[in-house]
């Protein structure tokens, strides 16, 4: 296979992921999926190694890439099956992220129906989508939890389909835990439809190319990805580079929680060692190792050329270690709702901070460093509703450019929910949405500005906030200033970074997100 043929092959399997995403978006019920695009789609080979993905959510895709092989090995697969799961300790992220996995079997023309399941799957299609309601007691299913058991319904690998037929009993058992079962059912069926589309397209592609060609092409793809990755990472000088940063708090009383990393670089191989990171905590900022891996993969993928394939070979030279029962390798039943969003973002900061010590690439200053999570809804008057969103901020500046203003960065890649959609679906008004002036760090290149998003509630609404960088500011580099810390206020009164409360009709919640750090000492004008 020559370079052109390989490029065409990669584009074809990536297009399958994109089509799966389009089906999921257009058939979903909830704004969280159809408007915010909080979902991801990918293709894996028969051993559970990543082959391709769409440009969706880094924390979804990286964690799937890290954990899929274990899931594949521990399950039996038949034609027409589909599994659903969300257990963070079995390759998930946090409970609202529900994953569906479907095997792809390719049979010969003359194979009889009785023997259709003799062979193992040649590939898998997977999608993961965030459900604003996964059965937690608080609206939005992002509670200030102290145990995984408080965060909602735990779905260990369960057949949602057998022989291409939906298992209505299994689906009903899952959706009955949600406050709006019919809407939840619509989103689950949308995920099923996305996978069915992926199975059909991939099956057709493999039949057209032949199974042997498909296998050979994947092998060459992995070798190609590994070569590109090695070439890019060779720019990092051999040595040990360390950095640490802190999370503000865990929402349960513990503050200044340390995340520490050492990068050991030798002969194009990198060991990412999180020894020195604090132990897992009572609150919900813990994360399973798969989430930590997703953050690490994301950072190193950013250092590679834009067309580097998203395949297993691309990450083979990266080894990740985190001590058991530490914050980044939490053990069941530690609470993890915010680990997927807030802790993963801080992992990016510390790995970038360590890379800045190496002097390779143009590493930027810290970006806003929080997904600024807000979950809300109501359980009163038989009118149940749940909503969840993340809010962007300012990007860190680098030697080459100032930070971008008011964008989603790093481990999230969602859109903001359009105001029109938000106000149409829920009893609230967005009374202000704008850039937060002068919130970026000063410097030769200034950090990006954060955002101000203000919600006015039309009825009593329960709200959970899971936010960071309210105590520790996003840091600057090479003499650049820190970005401004974030603020949460209810009718002007300052709230803590992690909080649960009820806002009454007419009250306003204002979220001011952090700015990015600046780069370089600010140049003084001539006198």
TIZA-828185 format. One record per residue (C-alpha): residue in three letters; x, y, z. Coordinates in steps of 0.25 Angstrom, whole numbers, padded with zeros to 4 digits, always signed. Example, Ala and Ser with C-alpha at 12.3 -4.5 7.8 and 13.67 -1.06 7.14 Angstrom:
% TIZA-828185
ALA+0049-0018+0031 SER+0055-0004+0029 
//
This chain:
% TIZA-828185
UNK+0000+0000+0000 UNK+0006+0013-0004 UNK+0004+0027+0003 UNK-0008+0031-0005 UNK-0015+0018-0003 UNK-0013+0019+0012 UNK-0018+0033+0013 UNK-0030+0029+0005 UNK-0032+0018+0015 UNK-0031+0027+0027 UNK-0041+0037+0021 UNK-0051+0026+0019 UNK-0051+0020+0033 UNK-0051+0034+0039 UNK-0063+0038+0030 UNK-0070+0026+0037 UNK-0068+0033+0051 UNK-0073+0046+0045 UNK-0085+0040+0040 UNK-0088+0033+0053 UNK-0087+0046+0060 UNK-0096+0053+0050 UNK-0107+0042+0052 UNK-0105+0043+0067 UNK-0107+0058+0067 UNK-0119+0059+0058 UNK-0127+0048+0065 UNK-0124+0051+0079 UNK-0135+0058+0088 UNK-0126+0066+0098 UNK-0120+0079+0096 UNK-0107+0074+0103 UNK-0105+0065+0091 UNK-0112+0071+0079 UNK-0107+0086+0082 UNK-0095+0085+0091 UNK-0090+0073+0083 UNK-0085+0066+0096 UNK-0082+0052+0089 UNK-0071+0045+0082 UNK-0070+0033+0072 UNK-0059+0024+0069 UNK-0055+0011+0062 UNK-0046+0000+0068 UNK-0040-0012+0062 UNK-0043-0026+0067 UNK-0034-0026+0078 UNK-0039-0013+0084 UNK-0028-0004+0079 UNK-0032+0010+0073 UNK-0033+0011+0058 UNK-0040+0025+0056 UNK-0048+0035+0063 UNK-0056+0048+0059 UNK-0051+0061+0065 UNK-0060+0060+0076 UNK-0057+0061+0092 UNK-0043+0058+0096 UNK-0046+0052+0110 UNK-0056+0043+0103 UNK-0047+0038+0092 UNK-0034+0037+0100 UNK-0041+0029+0111 UNK-0047+0019+0102 UNK-0034+0017+0095 UNK-0027+0014+0108 UNK-0038+0004+0113 UNK-0045-0003+0101 UNK-0035-0014+0100 UNK-0039-0019+0114 UNK-0054-0018+0111 UNK-0052-0026+0098 UNK-0045-0037+0105 UNK-0055-0039+0116 UNK-0067-0040+0108 UNK-0073-0050+0098 UNK-0078-0044+0085 UNK-0088-0049+0075 UNK-0094-0043+0062 UNK-0104-0032+0065 UNK-0100-0030+0079 UNK-0098-0016+0086 UNK-0093-0013+0100 UNK-0096-0001+0108 UNK-0088+0003+0120 UNK-0084+0015+0128 UNK-0076+0009+0140 UNK-0063+0018+0142 UNK-0055+0007+0147 UNK-0058-0001+0135 UNK-0052+0008+0125 UNK-0063+0020+0126 UNK-0061+0034+0131 UNK-0072+0038+0140 UNK-0086+0033+0140 UNK-0093+0043+0131 UNK-0084+0038+0120 UNK-0091+0026+0114 UNK-0083+0017+0104 UNK-0089+0008+0094 UNK-0080-0003+0087 UNK-0084-0011+0075 UNK-0076-0022+0069 UNK-0074-0023+0054 UNK-0074-0037+0047 UNK-0071-0039+0033 UNK-0076-0053+0027 UNK-0074-0059+0014 UNK-0085-0059+0003 UNK-0086-0075+0005 UNK-0086-0075+0020 UNK-0099-0081+0026 UNK-0107-0073+0036 UNK-0104-0084+0047 UNK-0089-0082+0046 UNK-0089-0067+0045 UNK-0083-0065+0059 UNK-0071-0075+0057 UNK-0061-0064+0056 UNK-0057-0052+0065 UNK-0061-0038+0062 UNK-0052-0031+0052 UNK-0055-0018+0058 UNK-0064-0010+0067 UNK-0071+0003+0066 UNK-0073+0012+0079 UNK-0080+0024+0083 UNK-0080+0031+0096 UNK-0090+0042+0100 UNK-0093+0051+0112 UNK-0107+0049+0118 UNK-0111+0061+0127 UNK-0119+0052+0135 UNK-0113+0038+0139 UNK-0122+0036+0152 UNK-0115+0044+0162 UNK-0123+0051+0173 UNK-0119+0065+0168 UNK-0123+0071+0155 UNK-0112+0070+0144 UNK-0106+0057+0151 UNK-0093+0064+0155 UNK-0095+0065+0170 UNK-0085+0069+0181 UNK-0083+0054+0184 UNK-0075+0046+0193 UNK-0076+0032+0187 UNK-0079+0027+0173 UNK-0092+0021+0178 UNK-0097+0035+0180 UNK-0095+0039+0166 UNK-0106+0032+0159 UNK-0108+0019+0152 UNK-0096+0010+0150 UNK-0097+0002+0137 UNK-0087-0009+0136 UNK-0086-0016+0122 UNK-0100-0019+0119 UNK-0106-0024+0106 UNK-0115-0014+0100 UNK-0117-0021+0087 UNK-0117-0036+0083 UNK-0118-0041+0069 UNK-0120-0027+0064 UNK-0132-0025+0073 UNK-0133-0015+0084 UNK-0135-0022+0098 UNK-0147-0014+0103 UNK-0146-0019+0117 UNK-0131-0015+0118 UNK-0134-0001+0112 UNK-0147+0001+0121 UNK-0139-0003+0134 UNK-0128+0007+0131 UNK-0138+0019+0127 UNK-0147+0016+0138 UNK-0136+0022+0147 UNK-0137+0036+0140 UNK-0147+0047+0143 UNK-0151+0048+0128 UNK-0151+0033+0123 UNK-0157+0036+0110 UNK-0146+0047+0107 UNK-0135+0038+0112 UNK-0140+0026+0103 UNK-0139+0035+0091 UNK-0125+0039+0094 UNK-0121+0024+0096 UNK-0128+0020+0083 UNK-0120+0031+0076 UNK-0107+0025+0081 UNK-0112+0011+0076 UNK-0115+0017+0063 UNK-0101+0023+0062 UNK-0095+0010+0064 UNK-0104+0003+0055 UNK-0100+0013+0044 UNK-0085+0010+0048 UNK-0086-0005+0047 UNK-0093-0004+0033 UNK-0083+0006+0027 UNK-0071-0002+0033 UNK-0076-0015+0029 UNK-0078-0010+0015 UNK-0064-0004+0014 UNK-0058-0017+0019 UNK-0065-0025+0009 UNK-0061-0016-0002 UNK-0047-0016+0002 UNK-0046-0030+0007 UNK-0043-0034+0022 UNK-0028-0037+0019 UNK-0027-0023+0012 UNK-0034-0017+0024 UNK-0024-0024+0034 UNK-0012-0020+0026 UNK-0016-0006+0025 UNK-0018-0005+0040 UNK-0005-0010+0042 UNK+0002+0000+0033 UNK-0006+0011+0039 UNK-0001+0008+0053 UNK+0013+0007+0048 UNK+0011+0020+0041 UNK+0005+0027+0053 UNK+0017+0022+0062 UNK+0027+0027+0052 UNK+0021+0041+0052 UNK+0019+0041+0067 UNK+0034+0037+0069 UNK+0039+0048+0059 UNK+0031+0059+0067 UNK+0034+0054+0081 UNK+0049+0054+0077 UNK+0049+0069+0078 UNK+0048+0067+0093 UNK+0062+0066+0099 UNK+0065+0054+0107 UNK+0064+0057+0122 UNK+0055+0058+0134 UNK+0045+0069+0135 UNK+0036+0072+0146 UNK+0024+0081+0150 UNK+0013+0082+0160 UNK+0000+0090+0161 UNK-0012+0089+0171 UNK-0027+0088+0170 UNK-0034+0098+0179 UNK-0043+0087+0187 UNK-0051+0075+0186 UNK-0064+0081+0190 UNK-0064+0073+0203 UNK-0054+0081+0212 UNK-0040+0077+0206 UNK-0032+0088+0199 UNK-0020+0091+0192 UNK-0019+0077+0185 UNK-0006+0074+0178 UNK-0004+0068+0164 UNK+0011+0065+0162 UNK+0017+0059+0149 UNK+0031+0055+0144 UNK+0034+0053+0130 UNK+0045+0043+0127 UNK+0049+0045+0113 UNK+0059+0035+0107 UNK+0061+0030+0093 UNK+0048+0035+0088 UNK+0040+0028+0099 UNK+0033+0036+0110 UNK+0029+0031+0123 UNK+0019+0040+0130 UNK+0020+0038+0145 UNK+0010+0044+0154 UNK+0017+0039+0167 UNK+0016+0050+0177 UNK+0001+0053+0174 UNK-0008+0054+0186 UNK-0016+0042+0190 UNK-0031+0040+0186 UNK-0040+0050+0193 UNK-0054+0049+0199 UNK-0060+0059+0189 UNK-0063+0056+0174 UNK-0050+0061+0167 UNK-0044+0047+0167 UNK-0042+0040+0154 UNK-0039+0026+0149 UNK-0026+0024+0141 UNK-0033+0024+0128 UNK-0037+0039+0130 UNK-0022+0042+0133 UNK-0018+0035+0121 UNK-0027+0043+0112 UNK-0021+0056+0117 UNK-0007+0051+0115 UNK-0010+0046+0101 UNK-0017+0059+0097 UNK-0005+0067+0101 UNK+0005+0059+0093 UNK-0005+0058+0081 UNK-0004+0074+0081 UNK+0011+0073+0079 UNK+0009+0065+0066 UNK+0006+0069+0052 UNK-0009+0072+0050 UNK-0011+0060+0041 UNK-0005+0050+0050 UNK-0015+0038+0050 UNK-0023+0035+0063 UNK-0018+0021+0064 UNK-0012+0012+0075 UNK+0002+0013+0068 UNK+0002+0028+0071 UNK+0003+0026+0086 UNK+0011+0013+0087 UNK+0024+0021+0092 UNK+0016+0027+0104 UNK+0016+0020+0117 UNK+0007+0025+0128 UNK+0008+0022+0143 UNK+0000+0027+0155 UNK+0001+0020+0169 UNK-0012+0012+0173 UNK-0022+0020+0181 UNK-0016+0033+0177 UNK-0025+0045+0172 UNK-0022+0040+0157 UNK-0023+0025+0159 UNK-0035+0025+0169 UNK-0041+0012+0174 UNK-0055+0008+0175 UNK-0064+0014+0180 UNK-0057+0027+0180 UNK-0066+0039+0175 UNK-0062+0043+0161 UNK-0072+0052+0155 UNK-0063+0064+0154 UNK-0050+0057+0152 UNK-0054+0055+0137 UNK-0056+0070+0135 UNK-0048+0078+0146 UNK-0036+0068+0149 UNK-0034+0064+0135 UNK-0032+0079+0131 UNK-0022+0081+0142 UNK-0014+0069+0137 UNK-0013+0076+0124 UNK-0007+0088+0131 UNK+0004+0080+0139 UNK+0008+0072+0127 UNK+0009+0085+0119 UNK+0017+0091+0130 UNK+0027+0080+0130 UNK+0029+0081+0115 UNK+0031+0096+0117 UNK+0043+0092+0125 UNK+0049+0084+0114 UNK+0049+0096+0105 UNK+0044+0089+0093 UNK+0032+0093+0084 UNK+0025+0106+0087 UNK+0018+0102+0100 UNK+0007+0112+0104 UNK+0004+0118+0118 UNK-0008+0111+0126 UNK-0022+0113+0120 UNK-0034+0116+0128 UNK-0033+0102+0135 UNK-0047+0099+0138 UNK-0059+0094+0130 UNK-0068+0103+0139 UNK-0078+0092+0141 UNK-0093+0096+0144 UNK-0103+0086+0146 UNK-0118+0090+0149 UNK-0132+0086+0148 UNK-0145+0084+0156 UNK-0152+0072+0162 UNK-0164+0080+0167 UNK-0179+0080+0162 UNK-0177+0068+0153 UNK-0169+0077+0143 UNK-0156+0070+0144 UNK-0144+0076+0136 UNK-0129+0074+0136 UNK-0119+0082+0129 UNK-0104+0082+0129 UNK-0093+0091+0122 UNK-0079+0095+0122 UNK-0074+0109+0120 UNK-0061+0113+0113 UNK-0050+0123+0117 UNK-0037+0129+0112 UNK-0026+0122+0106 UNK-0012+0123+0110 UNK-0002+0131+0102 UNK+0011+0126+0096 UNK+0023+0132+0089 UNK+0016+0132+0076 UNK+0002+0137+0079 UNK-0007+0143+0089 UNK-0017+0134+0096 UNK-0031+0133+0089 UNK-0043+0139+0096 UNK-0055+0132+0102 UNK-0053+0118+0096 UNK-0054+0103+0100 UNK-0040+0098+0102 UNK-0033+0085+0104 UNK-0041+0073+0110 UNK-0054+0079+0105 UNK-0058+0081+0091 UNK-0073+0084+0092 UNK-0081+0096+0087 UNK-0088+0106+0096 UNK-0103+0103+0096 UNK-0110+0114+0088 UNK-0117+0124+0096 UNK-0130+0122+0088 UNK-0130+0107+0090 UNK-0127+0108+0105 UNK-0138+0118+0107 UNK-0148+0110+0099 UNK-0145+0097+0106 UNK-0144+0102+0121 UNK-0150+0112+0130 UNK-0138+0122+0130 UNK-0133+0134+0123 UNK-0118+0137+0119 UNK-0118+0152+0123 UNK-0103+0154+0120 UNK-0093+0146+0112 UNK-0080+0154+0108 UNK-0065+0154+0109 UNK-0059+0157+0123 UNK-0050+0169+0120 UNK-0036+0169+0125 UNK-0037+0155+0130 UNK-0025+0150+0122 UNK-0011+0151+0128 UNK-0002+0162+0124 UNK+0011+0160+0116 UNK+0018+0161+0103 UNK+0006+0153+0098 UNK-0006+0154+0106 UNK-0015+0143+0111 UNK-0029+0141+0106 UNK-0041+0147+0113 UNK-0051+0138+0120 UNK-0066+0139+0119 UNK-0077+0145+0127 UNK-0090+0136+0126 UNK-0102+0141+0135 UNK-0114+0132+0137 UNK-0128+0138+0142 UNK-0137+0127+0147 UNK-0152+0128+0145 UNK-0155+0117+0155 UNK-0148+0111+0167 UNK-0136+0103+0162 UNK-0127+0094+0168 UNK-0112+0096+0164 UNK-0099+0089+0165 UNK-0086+0097+0162 UNK-0073+0089+0160 UNK-0062+0099+0156 UNK-0047+0101+0158 UNK-0037+0112+0157 UNK-0045+0120+0168 UNK-0033+0120+0177 UNK-0021+0116+0168 UNK-0019+0125+0156 UNK-0015+0121+0142 UNK+0000+0123+0142 UNK+0008+0131+0132 UNK+0021+0127+0126 UNK+0034+0134+0123 UNK+0030+0146+0132 UNK+0016+0147+0127 UNK+0005+0150+0137 UNK-0005+0140+0143 UNK-0019+0140+0137 UNK-0031+0145+0146 UNK-0037+0135+0155 UNK-0052+0131+0153 UNK-0064+0136+0161 UNK-0077+0130+0164 UNK-0088+0140+0170 UNK-0103+0138+0173 UNK-0109+0152+0173 UNK-0095+0158+0175 UNK-0092+0149+0187 UNK-0079+0141+0185 UNK-0081+0126+0184 UNK-0070+0115+0186 UNK-0065+0108+0174 UNK-0073+0095+0177 UNK-0086+0098+0183 UNK-0101+0092+0183 UNK-0112+0102+0185 UNK-0126+0106+0181 UNK-0128+0119+0173 UNK-0142+0125+0174 UNK-0150+0131+0163 UNK-0144+0145+0159 UNK-0130+0142+0165 UNK-0118+0143+0156 UNK-0106+0134+0156 UNK-0093+0140+0150 UNK-0081+0131+0145 UNK-0068+0139+0142 UNK-0059+0129+0136 UNK-0043+0130+0137 UNK-0034+0137+0127 UNK-0022+0130+0121 UNK-0008+0133+0126 UNK+0001+0143+0119 UNK+0015+0140+0112 UNK+0027+0148+0113 UNK+0030+0160+0121 UNK+0022+0172+0116 UNK+0031+0181+0107 UNK+0032+0195+0112 UNK+0030+0207+0103 UNK+0041+0216+0100 UNK+0042+0230+0107 
//
